Amino acid sequence: MSNWLGYYGPVIIGGQTFNVFFDLSSSDFWVPSIRCDSFACKGRRRFNESLSETFEYIGTPFIVDYDETTEVHGFLGKDQLSVGGIEHIDQKFGLTNEETGFFNYVEFDGMLGMGFGSISAENVTTPFSNMVNQKDINPYFGFHFRQLNDTNYVGTLTLGEIDSTKLSGSFSYNKVSKINDTYMYWMTMVDGVSINDNKLKYEQKIAVFDTVYPVIFMPPDDADAYHKLINGSKLIPSFLKGVYVVPCNTTDHVEFIFGKNSYSINPIFSHYTHDDCMSSVQYIDSGYNNTWVFGEAFLRDYYSVYNIDNFTIGLAPVSK
């Protein structure tokens, strides 16, 4: 599983291979149709219905809206799917005939959502749920991501298994939170942040785990309060409105607290200038003042396991 604007890897649908982005924050599976003539589809693999003997045309139209400038349009079909050697039949999926925004710049072909089916714009059973139902595999999947100093962008997705070779400790588990009594996203409550044993108590914050984002994003006020306790941190103006940096030789100790569980992270995400490094925490003004998004800056330090049966997120320290 390789990383470029997120982690992606190969799947086989109807005997045709596609690289798809494994997305924790969405629940739709789609690949480009041979009929797609958008700029985003040029130079990418496109599904040819005539090459699959098992393809069934459904035709129901769908639109998946990812942000203000990014969406895909298409229609539904059904075929046999294989992910990581696990095969199952009758997977409904999207075939796009129009793609915009973000998808003009990616090098993968399509998306495979790993979120809960309640947020599926296609309104179909997710691929992983189908695997669990048809193949009787364990109802959880796990992610392992590259480390800070790794030179290659490679991670691992395990389906129905845990790769114990990548662990250096035991799992602690956190209950998934609901929205309007429905499981929608892989998220849990945040109870605080400890920086050099100074605890910041935030009220009613939610941690949303997301494979799209590289860092931990907080609303501006929360990010400002966090960095006031990071020695030598500063906000540098940029085309992104501003980037928080910390000294590359920082020894500050940061822990995020979920319930009774504490998780330490490296306050450095990556190098920025000779003396300054990009902070693992950045700000985003999304309008959701109670939501923090936990991307690679957090997930790279932990093997994360997502259980669709008991609705938990398991986190264990990774081996370095």
Sequence and secondary structure as in RCSB ss.txt:
>XXXX:A:sequence
MSNWLGYYGPVIIGGQTFNVFFDLSSSDFWVPSIRCDSFACKGRRRFNESLSETFEYIGTPFIVDYDETTEVHGF
LGKDQLSVGGIEHIDQKFGLTNEETGFFNYVEFDGMLGMGFGSISAENVTTPFSNMVNQKDINPYFGFHFRQLND
TNYVGTLTLGEIDSTKLSGSFSYNKVSKINDTYMYWMTMVDGVSINDNKLKYEQKIAVFDTVYPVIFMPPDDADA
YHKLINGSKLIPSFLKGVYVVPCNTTDHVEFIFGKNSYSINPIFSHYTHDDCMSSVQYIDSGYNNTWVFGEAFLR
DYYSVYNIDNFTIGLAPVSK
>XXXX:A:secstr
 EESSSEEEEEEETTEEEEEEEETT   EEEEBTT  SGGGTTS  B GGG SS EEEEEEEEEE SSS EEEEE
EEEEEEEETTEEEEEEEEEEEEEE GGGGS SS EEEE S GGG SS S  HHHHHHHHH   SEEEEE   TT 
SS B EEEES   GGGBSS  EEEE   BTTB  SSEEEE EEEETTEEE  SSEEEEE SS SSEEE HHHHHH
HHTTSTT EEE  TTS EEEEETT    EEEEETTEEEEE SEEEE SSSEEEESEEE   S TTEEEE HHHHT
TEEEEEETTTTEEEEEEB  
